């Protein structure tokens, strides 16, 4: 993924936050001199890591990308950036090939980690983001998007997948990790609120799903 992101002409800076990983992330990043690395020895969770990356960013627009994506290429990055760069919408959100079936059915993955959003919006909430539950960041961003009535475009990524925790950690460890993630989400929003968020985000969609050209 770094090879694609670091060479893409629309991405003026690439920041990797190594949140206490044990998979050699720092050594991988060193292969890409243009990429900025921020490392923490202890894992503090996705919300903290993302807030740290936002604080270090200098561009007006920020593209957020999860690190465990497969099949990502330059076309997908362009497709995610274009709706916001062109002024079509305020926010773009990916819909991956292996998003949950219910998300694909309704045309929106409300916890997708791949987004383009204005830095100023997130910068206003940095203090709150730093103390969120470990996996509450997407739900928190959704709340800010809905409060401001920002328009949203869903970008279909038919060739991109995200590694499941069971693939990375083994089946049982992966199941436990998934449940911990769900518990974190429920610390930020109750199930009915999550349904409400999804409905509001769908109502804010600027246009039908934006597809990557095949």
PAKOLLUM-904213 format. One record per residue (C-alpha): x, y, z; residue number from 0; residue in one letter. Coordinates in nm, 4 decimals. Last residue first. Example, Ala and Ser with C-alpha at 12.3 -4.5 7.8 and 13.67 -1.06 7.14 Angstrom:
<sites>
1.3670,-0.1060,0.7140,1,S
1.2300,-0.4500,0.7800,0,A
</sites>
This chain:
<sites>
-1.2479,-0.0864,-1.4508,213,X
-1.3418,0.2724,-1.3695,212,X
-1.3822,0.3140,-0.9955,211,X
-1.7433,0.3801,-0.9094,210,X
-1.9070,0.6820,-0.7422,209,X
-2.2213,0.5713,-0.5616,208,X
-2.5257,0.7826,-0.6356,207,X
-2.4996,1.1563,-0.5629,206,X
-2.4514,1.3926,-0.2691,205,X
-2.5178,1.1369,0.0020,204,X
-2.6453,1.3222,0.3082,203,X
-2.9571,1.1058,0.3500,202,X
-2.7377,0.7961,0.3590,201,X
-2.5303,0.9559,0.6335,200,X
-2.8464,1.0255,0.8352,199,X
-2.9697,0.6658,0.7986,198,X
-2.6304,0.5254,0.9000,197,X
-2.6118,0.7549,1.2010,196,X
-2.9604,0.6486,1.3120,195,X
-2.8623,0.2832,1.2925,194,X
-2.5533,0.3581,1.5016,193,X
-2.7707,0.5543,1.7459,192,X
-3.0008,0.2552,1.7827,191,X
-2.6996,0.0328,1.8534,190,X
-2.5615,0.2618,2.1282,189,X
-2.2756,0.4983,2.0452,188,X
-1.9231,0.5689,2.1713,187,X
-1.8847,0.2887,2.4258,186,X
-2.0724,0.0647,2.1829,185,X
-1.7945,0.1092,1.9300,184,X
-1.5378,-0.0060,2.1861,183,X
-1.7428,-0.3174,2.2597,182,X
-1.7566,-0.3909,1.8863,181,X
-1.3772,-0.3639,1.8688,180,X
-1.3366,-0.5961,2.1673,179,X
-1.5698,-0.8425,1.9938,178,X
-1.3582,-0.8309,1.6777,177,X
-1.0398,-0.8848,1.8830,176,X
-1.1933,-1.1897,2.0513,175,X
-1.2901,-1.3337,1.7128,174,X
-0.9406,-1.2666,1.5785,173,X
-0.7781,-1.4368,1.8749,172,X
-1.0019,-1.7353,1.8067,171,X
-0.9388,-1.7515,1.4320,170,X
-0.5747,-1.6527,1.3954,169,X
-0.4327,-1.3062,1.4497,168,X
-0.4019,-1.1517,1.1045,167,X
-0.6594,-1.3530,0.9131,166,X
-0.8960,-1.3633,1.2132,165,X
-0.8639,-0.9846,1.2385,164,X
-1.0023,-0.9502,0.8893,163,X
-0.7742,-0.8103,0.6228,162,X
-0.9365,-0.5279,0.4279,161,X
-1.0332,-0.5762,0.0656,160,X
-1.0035,-0.3646,-0.2476,159,X
-1.1076,-0.4739,-0.5974,158,X
-1.4674,-0.3485,-0.5966,157,X
-1.3826,-0.0119,-0.4357,156,X
-1.7132,0.1779,-0.4587,155,X
-1.6807,0.5408,-0.3577,154,X
-1.9662,0.6700,-0.1389,153,X
-2.0136,1.0474,-0.1664,152,X
-2.1118,1.2521,0.1386,151,X
-2.2494,1.6050,0.1844,150,X
-2.1783,1.7739,0.5148,149,X
-2.4762,1.8430,0.7387,148,X
-2.2519,1.9935,1.0078,147,X
-2.3968,1.7767,1.2856,146,X
-2.4034,1.4791,1.0490,145,X
-2.0357,1.5060,0.9565,144,X
-1.9347,1.5588,1.3214,143,X
-2.1325,1.2515,1.4296,142,X
-1.9845,1.0455,1.1494,141,X
-1.6369,1.1444,1.2649,140,X
-1.7106,1.0072,1.6136,139,X
-1.8463,0.6838,1.4678,138,X
-1.5270,0.6521,1.2636,137,X
-1.3031,0.7230,1.5653,136,X
-1.4529,0.4825,1.8177,135,X
-1.2015,0.2008,1.7838,134,X
-0.9758,0.2592,2.0854,133,X
-1.2287,0.4538,2.2910,132,X
-1.1875,0.8275,2.2502,131,X
-0.9310,1.0224,2.4547,130,X
-0.7155,1.1568,2.1711,129,X
-1.0208,1.2217,1.9544,128,X
-1.1653,1.4645,2.2098,127,X
-0.8510,1.6810,2.2122,126,X
-0.8300,1.6631,1.8324,125,X
-1.1887,1.7779,1.7717,124,X
-1.1330,2.1096,1.5959,123,X
-0.8476,1.9540,1.3980,122,X
-1.0907,1.7022,1.2474,121,X
-1.2978,1.9668,1.0708,120,X
-0.9937,2.1753,0.9768,119,X
-0.8332,1.8725,0.8095,118,X
-1.1055,1.8501,0.5477,117,X
-1.2210,1.4967,0.4737,116,X
-1.1276,1.2102,0.2448,115,X
-1.2147,0.8676,0.3801,114,X
-1.0941,0.5107,0.4146,113,X
-1.1625,0.3754,0.7637,112,X
-1.5095,0.2496,0.6772,111,X
-1.7294,0.2403,0.9875,110,X
-2.0473,0.3666,0.8159,109,X
-2.0045,0.1276,0.5238,108,X
-2.2662,0.2599,0.2803,107,X
-2.4501,0.1179,-0.0222,106,X
-2.7437,-0.0378,0.1632,105,X
-2.6661,-0.3903,0.0420,104,X
-2.2892,-0.3403,0.0584,103,X
-2.3178,-0.2364,0.4224,102,X
-2.5430,-0.5359,0.4971,101,X
-2.2953,-0.7675,0.3272,100,X
-2.0133,-0.6525,0.5551,99,X
-1.7350,-0.4774,0.3624,98,X
-1.5390,-0.7314,0.1622,97,X
-1.5315,-0.5508,-0.1741,96,X
-1.4733,-0.2159,-0.0075,95,X
-1.7130,0.0800,0.0145,94,X
-1.4993,0.3906,0.0558,93,X
-1.6076,0.7244,0.2047,92,X
-1.5900,1.0708,0.0464,91,X
-1.6581,1.3944,0.2337,90,X
-1.7546,1.7494,0.1359,89,X
-1.8976,1.6653,-0.2069,88,X
-1.8822,1.7431,-0.5786,87,X
-1.6173,2.0112,-0.5195,86,X
-1.3775,1.8501,-0.7661,85,X
-1.1203,1.7741,-0.4945,84,X
-1.3885,1.6119,-0.2777,83,X
-1.5275,1.3805,-0.5470,82,X
-1.1766,1.3190,-0.6878,81,X
-0.9980,1.1901,-0.3764,80,X
-1.1614,0.8470,-0.3399,79,X
-1.1474,0.7782,-0.7146,78,X
-0.7845,0.8887,-0.7358,77,X
-0.6885,0.6563,-0.4511,76,X
-0.8782,0.3714,-0.6172,75,X
-0.7079,0.4356,-0.9495,74,X
-0.3644,0.4433,-0.7870,73,X
-0.3918,0.0903,-0.6551,72,X
-0.5285,-0.0872,-0.3488,71,X
-0.5698,-0.4626,-0.3870,70,X
-0.5161,-0.5417,-0.0203,69,X
-0.5721,-0.3045,0.2711,68,X
-0.4248,-0.3561,0.6177,67,X
-0.2919,-0.0045,0.6830,66,X
-0.6266,0.1727,0.6998,65,X
-0.6319,0.4841,0.4843,64,X
-0.7382,0.8380,0.5783,63,X
-0.7104,1.1020,0.3081,62,X
-0.6739,1.4510,0.4516,61,X
-0.7539,1.7797,0.2802,60,X
-0.6000,2.1154,0.3717,59,X
-0.2520,1.9646,0.3898,58,X
-0.0217,2.0001,0.6907,57,X
-0.0664,1.6700,0.8713,56,X
0.0972,1.6086,1.2107,55,X
-0.2192,1.6662,1.4150,54,X
-0.4135,1.4413,1.1771,53,X
-0.1601,1.1618,1.2265,52,X
-0.1822,1.1854,1.6049,51,X
-0.5618,1.1865,1.5936,50,X
-0.5478,0.8723,1.3788,49,X
-0.3178,0.6956,1.6224,48,X
-0.5307,0.7907,1.9219,47,X
-0.8493,0.6627,1.7574,46,X
-0.6788,0.3463,1.6306,45,X
-0.5625,0.2282,1.9710,44,X
-0.2924,0.3149,2.2212,43,X
-0.0413,0.0417,2.1385,42,X
0.2782,0.1004,2.3343,41,X
0.6171,0.1882,2.1799,40,X
0.4734,0.4778,1.9773,39,X
0.6062,0.5652,1.6323,38,X
0.5448,0.8527,1.3897,37,X
0.6875,0.7883,1.0426,36,X
0.6886,1.0400,0.7576,35,X
0.7000,0.8885,0.4095,34,X
0.9291,1.0480,0.1493,33,X
1.2157,0.8121,0.2323,32,X
1.0110,0.4984,0.1482,31,X
1.2115,0.1885,0.2432,30,X
1.2223,0.3193,0.6004,29,X
0.8463,0.2585,0.6202,28,X
0.9022,-0.1175,0.6064,27,X
1.1489,-0.1077,0.8944,26,X
0.9081,0.0935,1.1078,25,X
0.6213,-0.1459,1.0363,24,X
0.8174,-0.4505,1.1502,23,X
0.5156,-0.6566,1.2505,22,X
0.5121,-0.5875,1.6258,21,X
0.3067,-0.2670,1.6174,20,X
0.3119,-0.0113,1.8980,19,X
0.0955,0.2352,1.7082,18,X
0.3126,0.2991,1.4053,17,X
0.1507,0.6147,1.2640,16,X
0.2323,0.6444,0.8949,15,X
0.2181,0.9866,0.7293,14,X
0.2115,1.0403,0.3535,13,X
0.2488,1.3896,0.2098,12,X
0.1418,1.5558,-0.1142,11,X
-0.0975,1.2785,-0.2141,10,X
-0.2516,1.3653,-0.5521,9,X
0.0576,1.2579,-0.7479,8,X
0.0559,0.9021,-0.6070,7,X
0.4043,0.7615,-0.5475,6,X
0.3905,0.7387,-0.1665,5,X
0.0380,0.5965,-0.1735,4,X
0.1083,0.3116,-0.4164,3,X
0.4354,0.1922,-0.2620,2,X
0.2841,0.2414,0.0824,1,X
0.0000,0.0000,0.0000,0,X
</sites>
